[in-house]
Amino acid sequence: MTDHCTLCDLPTPDPPVTADGVDGRFCCQGCLVVARTLDDPAAADVDPEEARTALAPDAPDSDEDRGEDAPDDGVDSYLAVDGMHCATCEAFVESRLDNEPGVYGADASYASGLVKISHRPDRPPTEIAELIDGLGYRAHEVSAETEPDDDDGDVGRLLVGGFFGMMTMLWYVLFLYPTYLGVDASLLLFDVSSPAGTYLVANVWVMATIVLVYTGFPILRGAYVSLRAGQPNMDLLVATAATTAYVYSTVLGLLGRTHLYFDITVVVVLAVSIGGYYESRLREAAADSLRDLSERRVSEARIRSADGTETVPVDAIGEGDEVVVRAGESVPVDGTVVEGTGAVDESLVTGESRPVRREPGDAVVGGSRLRDGGVVVAADAEATRTLDRLVDLQWELRTRSGAQRLADRIARVFVPLIFALAAVAGGAHLLVGATPTAALLTALTVLVVSCPCALGLATPMAVAGGVREALSHGIVVRSGELFERATDADVVAFDKTGTLTTGRMAVRTVEGADETLAVAAALERFADHPVADAVVARAAADGVAVPTDTDDTGDAGAPTAAPATDGGLAVTDVETHPGQGVSGTVGGRRALVGSADLFTDRDWTVPDRLRARATEARDAGVVPALVGWDGAARGVVVAGDDPRPEWEPVVDRLSEHHRVVVVTGDGEAAAARFAAHAGVDEVFTRVRPEAKVALVDRLRTDGTVVFVGDGSNDAPALAAADLGIALESGTPLAVDAADAVVTTDDLHTVETVFDVTRATRTRIRENLAWAFLYNVVAIPLAALGLLNPLFAAVAMATSSVLVVLNSRRRLIDDEGLGRGTDTADDGTADSRSGDRDATRLPSGGDAA
């Protein structure tokens, strides 16, 4: 039976990675280092089942966990659902799929507008989507090209509601309100009790009906859904207040009365709809969060059979099936190379910044890409795909904590309490002798005045202000919940490659004969890896002539000849050696460019000076390429990924108040310069994506964790962290997993994220404090009969306006940004900097 890593649960090699003093069996040195550093001396405390749950929480351990009738071949798919806007929408959508034949489970997230479904392979997602459609919901596959049009519908509802609401209030201001206040009818254009007044009331009824039914449809639907789901929410309270005022006024109008409360219906519906629209705008891009990921997944693969090769769905690949992978293709499943060699780019799933050579006996991971060569891969025991594990892990981490705003979290108590209070208030007034109409108005006033418009607007309006403020500083906020849950960061963890570094290979030095760069560039044109691109770019920058035309390529994908152009060296008989380099005839001489192994395999001479320089470069974490001709190495080209010029001041400032950690999939030498920096507390090397998630979870024992990254392999860690910050230059998967995306090519903006987040959170608390204070004062007054529904509606609207105005105030001043100044919510200086030395972890060591 295959052993699994104690930390990340991946299969371990034979023999597994172990070390004295660390209990456990690990798949790689990175997991061992994480276990030793974070759990020392109690690495044995890492329970394999606990690790399995943490890293793949939705992976069932048994058929019972999957559901009574769930078969082993059940598949997971994602649907985007337009129209979900609260927690009860989640429950309702899930209930639509309960007990549906062929559907084994559903998990909805209104924050992302997605539903994850586990279903039978022969039950297509498009068919399942039809089960959700209705009552204002529209479901479609995440990978579908059609874009959701719900946003246009919301805008239309608001425009129509705004127009008819304005007309309704105009009639009230000109005719109805003066009548209520006792103004003599002779001073008005006409008496509202006359036939003309009847026509006016009919117009008001029509316009209020449009506002309630059309603009307020999402609210009415939300109320219905909350009843169906058994979870009363704010929509139920709003809908009850609006419809009660509407029905009551309709009845009075039919009886010939003119004291009507359609204005309450209009004000309540429009105020809540505007607040909901602001919130929905924050999530408008979330419904497509897995679109790019779906495109990355391989759906078909070629497997060898007795008759040659055949193309089959990836889901049909079983243990031992031999999968044929050619240059430029993705490896569909995890497995072992049984034939051929190739340079494999595993950066998507391992974080390793350069392609690695894989030959028979070596393991490869699903989702990696074959840069050159060709291999045959035997699928592992479970025919798993590492990329799929990352996708599922990201989904679980994004939805695990829920995305309910405060108003939803208190709804189960607040809503029933208000209904009970309204009933008690109305009944009490009847008992003391009030008329049924007066008692009903008291109950209605309680519902109206407690209508949580200010409470509902408090968070989305403050978040909208935070989003606007962040955007002005080059920060795109992708998740509104960020401002609710964020706290001052205790740990800031940086991914190295592409975050603290530029992510682009560049030639640093060229040593040896004068022709070294020209020969290297002439051959590297035919290679497909970052170092080759760097060499060719350097030659072009230095004015070295390089051939630009090639002859047709053969089956292997390598050109057989290239004539000299623009004065460049003539290149013929080119051969690529996956994972080692390139050879060919350059200017009439046989030449090699690549690793020392390539020269050794061909018995070419490598002078001690050049061999030592190549070893020194590799030990320093950069990539050397030996260049030679006529049977001997003549020079060496060294390429590396340069650090960002501003990384040191950024780390210096952040380290004043936070513990700074660097995480990388590269080796110790490549991370040495970061470990040596005084502001870096710890460096973790050779860390796989699953181990990054475990690392974030364990760092959280020290406090709030912020993870800053840019690669697809960082996506699970970005989602797992309390705050994920991605650079826009990163991959779509990393950007989708993050809570905030920095659009400037400047790490200083990362500091600004903390300022904006902290200021927005304070604004949210101010808004909520006012909203609660309003309810504490207004509800008792309404229950005592000291307010009428009109004043209640005005008070409710005024509280909402105050929240909006407070949210529109400038959050932060440009002065002081990026200076590393952290303050607590009470305005006091952060005290963590004073005891930083006491909790500092040593840089370097085994992790460096």
Secondary structure as the mmCIF struct_conf table of DSSP 4:
data_model
#
loop_
_struct_conf.conf_type_id
_struct_conf.id
_struct_conf.beg_label_comp_id
_struct_conf.beg_label_asym_id
_struct_conf.beg_label_seq_id
_struct_conf.end_label_comp_id
_struct_conf.end_label_asym_id
_struct_conf.end_label_seq_id
STRN STRN1 HIS A 4 HIS A 4
TURN_TY1_P TURN_TY1_P1 THR A 6 CYS A 8
HELX_LH_PP_P HELX_LH_PP_P1 LEU A 10 LEU A 10
STRN STRN2 PRO A 11 PRO A 11
HELX_LH_PP_P HELX_LH_PP_P2 THR A 12 PRO A 13
BEND BEND1 ASP A 14 PRO A 15
HELX_LH_PP_P HELX_LH_PP_P3 PRO A 16 PRO A 16
STRN STRN3 VAL A 17 ALA A 19
TURN_TY1_P TURN_TY1_P2 ASP A 20 GLY A 21
STRN STRN4 VAL A 22 PHE A 26
BEND BEND2 CYS A 27 CYS A 28
HELX_RH_AL_P HELX_RH_AL_P1 GLN A 29 ASP A 39
TURN_TY1_P TURN_TY1_P3 ASP A 40 PRO A 41
HELX_RH_3T_P HELX_RH_3T_P1 ALA A 43 ASP A 45
HELX_RH_AL_P HELX_RH_AL_P2 PRO A 48 LEU A 55
BEND BEND3 ALA A 56 ALA A 56
TURN_TY1_P TURN_TY1_P4 PRO A 57 ASP A 58
BEND BEND4 ASP A 61 SER A 62
HELX_RH_AL_P HELX_RH_AL_P3 ASP A 63 ARG A 66
TURN_TY1_P TURN_TY1_P5 GLU A 68 ASP A 69
TURN_TY1_P TURN_TY1_P6 ASP A 72 ASP A 73
STRN STRN5 VAL A 75 ASP A 82
TURN_TY1_P TURN_TY1_P7 GLY A 83 GLY A 83
BEND BEND5 CYS A 86 CYS A 86
HELX_RH_AL_P HELX_RH_AL_P4 ALA A 87 LEU A 97
TURN_TY1_P TURN_TY1_P8 ASP A 98 ASN A 99
TURN_TY1_P TURN_TY1_P9 PRO A 101 GLY A 102
STRN STRN6 VAL A 103 SER A 109
TURN_TY1_P TURN_TY1_P10 TYR A 110 GLY A 113
STRN STRN7 LEU A 114 HIS A 119
TURN_TY1_P TURN_TY1_P11 PRO A 121 ASP A 122
BEND BEND6 ARG A 123 ARG A 123
HELX_RH_AL_P HELX_RH_AL_P5 PRO A 125 ILE A 132
STRN STRN8 GLY A 134 GLY A 134
TURN_TY1_P TURN_TY1_P12 LEU A 135 GLY A 136
STRN STRN9 TYR A 137 TYR A 137
STRN STRN10 ARG A 138 GLU A 141
TURN_TY1_P TURN_TY1_P13 VAL A 142 SER A 143
BEND BEND7 GLU A 145 GLU A 145
HELX_LH_PP_P HELX_LH_PP_P4 THR A 146 PRO A 148
HELX_RH_AL_P HELX_RH_AL_P6 ASP A 150 TRP A 171
HELX_RH_PI_P HELX_RH_PI_P1 TYR A 172 LEU A 176
HELX_RH_AL_P HELX_RH_AL_P7 TYR A 177 TYR A 180
TURN_TY1_P TURN_TY1_P14 LEU A 181 GLY A 182
HELX_RH_3T_P HELX_RH_3T_P2 ALA A 185 LEU A 187
BEND BEND8 LEU A 188 PHE A 190
TURN_TY1_P TURN_TY1_P15 VAL A 192 SER A 193
BEND BEND9 SER A 194 SER A 194
HELX_RH_AL_P HELX_RH_AL_P8 PRO A 195 ILE A 210
HELX_RH_PI_P HELX_RH_PI_P2 VAL A 211 THR A 215
TURN_TY1_P TURN_TY1_P16 GLY A 216 GLY A 216
HELX_RH_AL_P HELX_RH_AL_P9 PHE A 217 ALA A 229
TURN_TY1_P TURN_TY1_P17 GLY A 230 GLY A 230
HELX_RH_AL_P HELX_RH_AL_P10 MET A 234 LEU A 254
TURN_TY1_P TURN_TY1_P18 LEU A 255 GLY A 256
HELX_RH_AL_P HELX_RH_AL_P11 PHE A 262 LEU A 282
TURN_TY1_P TURN_TY1_P19 ARG A 283 ALA A 285
HELX_RH_3T_P HELX_RH_3T_P3 ALA A 286 ASP A 288
TURN_TY1_P TURN_TY1_P20 SER A 289 LEU A 290
HELX_RH_AL_P HELX_RH_AL_P12 ARG A 291 ARG A 296
BEND BEND10 ARG A 297 ARG A 297
STRN STRN11 GLU A 300 SER A 305
TURN_TY1_P TURN_TY1_P21 ALA A 306 ASP A 307
STRN STRN12 GLY A 308 PRO A 313
HELX_RH_3T_P HELX_RH_3T_P4 VAL A 314 ALA A 316
TURN_TY1_P TURN_TY1_P22 GLU A 319 GLY A 320
STRN STRN13 GLU A 322 ARG A 326
TURN_TY1_P TURN_TY1_P23 ALA A 327 GLY A 328
HELX_LH_PP_P HELX_LH_PP_P5 GLU A 329 GLU A 329
STRN STRN14 SER A 330 SER A 330
HELX_LH_PP_P HELX_LH_PP_P6 VAL A 331 VAL A 331
BEND BEND11 VAL A 333 VAL A 333
STRN STRN15 GLY A 335 ASP A 345
HELX_RH_AL_P HELX_RH_AL_P13 SER A 347 THR A 350
BEND BEND12 SER A 353 ARG A 354
STRN STRN16 VAL A 356 ARG A 358
TURN_TY1_P TURN_TY1_P24 PRO A 360 GLY A 361
STRN STRN17 ALA A 363 VAL A 364
TURN_TY1_P TURN_TY1_P25 GLY A 366 GLY A 367
STRN STRN18 ARG A 369 ALA A 379
TURN_TY1_P TURN_TY1_P26 ALA A 381 GLU A 382
HELX_RH_AL_P HELX_RH_AL_P14 THR A 386 THR A 399
TURN_TY1_P TURN_TY1_P27 ARG A 400 SER A 401
HELX_RH_AL_P HELX_RH_AL_P15 LEU A 406 ARG A 409
TURN_TY1_P TURN_TY1_P28 ILE A 410 ILE A 410
HELX_RH_AL_P HELX_RH_AL_P16 ALA A 411 LEU A 431
TURN_TY1_P TURN_TY1_P29 VAL A 432 GLY A 433
HELX_RH_AL_P HELX_RH_AL_P17 PRO A 436 VAL A 449
TURN_TY1_P TURN_TY1_P30 SER A 450 SER A 450
HELX_RH_AL_P HELX_RH_AL_P18 CYS A 453 SER A 472
TURN_TY1_P TURN_TY1_P31 HIS A 473 GLY A 474
STRN STRN19 ILE A 475 VAL A 477
TURN_TY1_P TURN_TY1_P32 GLY A 480 GLU A 481
HELX_RH_AL_P HELX_RH_AL_P19 LEU A 482 ARG A 485
BEND BEND13 ASP A 490 ASP A 490
STRN STRN20 VAL A 491 ASP A 495
HELX_RH_PI_P HELX_RH_PI_P3 LYS A 496 LEU A 500
STRN STRN21 THR A 501 GLY A 512
BEND BEND14 ALA A 513 ALA A 513
TURN_TY1_P TURN_TY1_P33 ASP A 514 GLU A 515
HELX_RH_AL_P HELX_RH_AL_P20 THR A 516 GLU A 524
TURN_TY1_P TURN_TY1_P34 ARG A 525 PHE A 526
BEND BEND15 HIS A 529 HIS A 529
HELX_RH_AL_P HELX_RH_AL_P21 PRO A 530 ALA A 541
TURN_TY1_P TURN_TY1_P35 ASP A 542 GLY A 543
STRN STRN22 THR A 553 THR A 553
TURN_TY1_P TURN_TY1_P36 ASP A 555 ALA A 556
BEND BEND16 GLY A 557 GLY A 557
STRN STRN23 PRO A 559 PRO A 559
BEND BEND17 THR A 560 THR A 560
STRN STRN24 ALA A 561 ALA A 562
TURN_TY1_P TURN_TY1_P37 ASP A 566 GLY A 567
HELX_LH_PP_P HELX_LH_PP_P7 GLY A 568 ALA A 570
STRN STRN25 VAL A 571 HIS A 577
TURN_TY1_P TURN_TY1_P38 PRO A 578 GLN A 580
STRN STRN26 GLY A 581 VAL A 586
TURN_TY1_P TURN_TY1_P39 GLY A 587 GLY A 588
STRN STRN27 ARG A 589 GLY A 594
HELX_RH_AL_P HELX_RH_AL_P22 ALA A 596 ASP A 601
TURN_TY1_P TURN_TY1_P40 ARG A 602 ASP A 603
STRN STRN28 THR A 605 THR A 605
HELX_RH_AL_P HELX_RH_AL_P23 ASP A 608 ASP A 619
TURN_TY1_P TURN_TY1_P41 ALA A 620 GLY A 621
STRN STRN29 VAL A 623 TRP A 629
TURN_TY1_P TURN_TY1_P42 ASP A 630 GLY A 631
STRN STRN30 ALA A 632 PRO A 643
HELX_LH_PP_P HELX_LH_PP_P8 ARG A 644 ARG A 644
TURN_TY1_P TURN_TY1_P43 PRO A 645 GLU A 646
HELX_RH_AL_P HELX_RH_AL_P24 TRP A 647 LEU A 654
TURN_TY1_P TURN_TY1_P44 SER A 655 HIS A 657
BEND BEND18 HIS A 658 HIS A 658
STRN STRN31 ARG A 659 VAL A 663
BEND BEND19 GLY A 665 ASP A 666
TURN_TY1_P TURN_TY1_P45 GLU A 668 GLU A 668
HELX_RH_3T_P HELX_RH_3T_P5 ALA A 669 ALA A 671
HELX_RH_AL_P HELX_RH_AL_P25 ALA A 672 ALA A 675
TURN_TY1_P TURN_TY1_P46 ALA A 676 ALA A 676
BEND BEND20 HIS A 677 HIS A 677
TURN_TY1_P TURN_TY1_P47 ALA A 678 GLY A 679
STRN STRN32 GLU A 682 PHE A 684
BEND BEND21 ARG A 686 ARG A 686
HELX_RH_AL_P HELX_RH_AL_P26 PRO A 689 LEU A 699
HELX_RH_3T_P HELX_RH_3T_P6 ARG A 700 ASP A 702
BEND BEND22 GLY A 703 GLY A 703
STRN STRN33 VAL A 705 GLY A 709
BEND BEND23 GLY A 711 GLY A 711
HELX_RH_3T_P HELX_RH_3T_P7 SER A 712 ASP A 714
HELX_RH_AL_P HELX_RH_AL_P27 ALA A 715 ALA A 720
BEND BEND24 ALA A 721 ASP A 722
STRN STRN34 LEU A 723 LEU A 727
TURN_TY1_P TURN_TY1_P48 GLU A 728 SER A 729
BEND BEND25 GLY A 730 GLY A 730
HELX_RH_AL_P HELX_RH_AL_P28 PRO A 732 ALA A 737
BEND BEND26 ASP A 739 ASP A 739
STRN STRN35 ALA A 740 VAL A 742
BEND BEND27 THR A 744 ASP A 745
TURN_TY1_P TURN_TY1_P49 LEU A 747 LEU A 747
HELX_RH_AL_P HELX_RH_AL_P29 HIS A 748 ALA A 783
TURN_TY1_P TURN_TY1_P50 LEU A 784 GLY A 785
BEND BEND28 LEU A 787 LEU A 787
HELX_RH_AL_P HELX_RH_AL_P30 PRO A 789 ARG A 808
BEND BEND29 ARG A 809 ARG A 809
BEND BEND30 ASP A 814 ASP A 814
TURN_TY1_P TURN_TY1_P51 GLU A 815 GLY A 818
BEND BEND31 ARG A 819 ARG A 819
STRN STRN36 THR A 823 THR A 823
TURN_TY1_P TURN_TY1_P52 ASP A 825 ASP A 826
BEND BEND32 GLY A 827 GLY A 827
HELX_LH_PP_P HELX_LH_PP_P9 THR A 828 THR A 828
STRN STRN37 ALA A 829 ALA A 829
HELX_LH_PP_P HELX_LH_PP_P10 ASP A 830 ASP A 830
HELX_RH_3T_P HELX_RH_3T_P8 SER A 831 ASP A 835
HELX_RH_AL_P HELX_RH_AL_P31 ARG A 836 THR A 839
HELX_LH_PP_P HELX_LH_PP_P11 ARG A 840 PRO A 842
BEND BEND33 SER A 843 GLY A 844
HELX_RH_3T_P HELX_RH_3T_P9 GLY A 845 ALA A 847
#
